Amino acid sequence: MSSKDADRITAAQQTLDTLFDISQLLNTQLDKETLATCVGMIESGVNPEALAAVIQELRRESAGLSASDTRRDVVP
C-alpha cells in the first residue's frame, strides 16, 4: 500500500470518527457501522432525506414488534 493510499484511508477514518461524534451529539442512536453504511449509500447517490425516512420507519416497526412481543409475554 502506498503512502498516498494510507493517507486516504486515515483521512476517511478520521472523517467517519468526526461524523460519529456528531451523530452521538445529535443522539441518532446509529452505531459506527450503520453510520458508515449510510454515508456510503449517500455517497452512491441515495437521497439523504429518503434514507432518514426509511431509518425512522424501520425504528417504528421495530418498536411495534418489540411492544407486541412484550404484550405476548405478559398475557396469561
Buried (B, 14 or more C-beta within 10 A) or exposed (E): EEEEEEEEEEEEEEEBEEBBEEBEEEEBEBEEEEBBEBBEBEEEEEEEEEBEEBBEEEEEEEEEEEEEEEEEEEEE
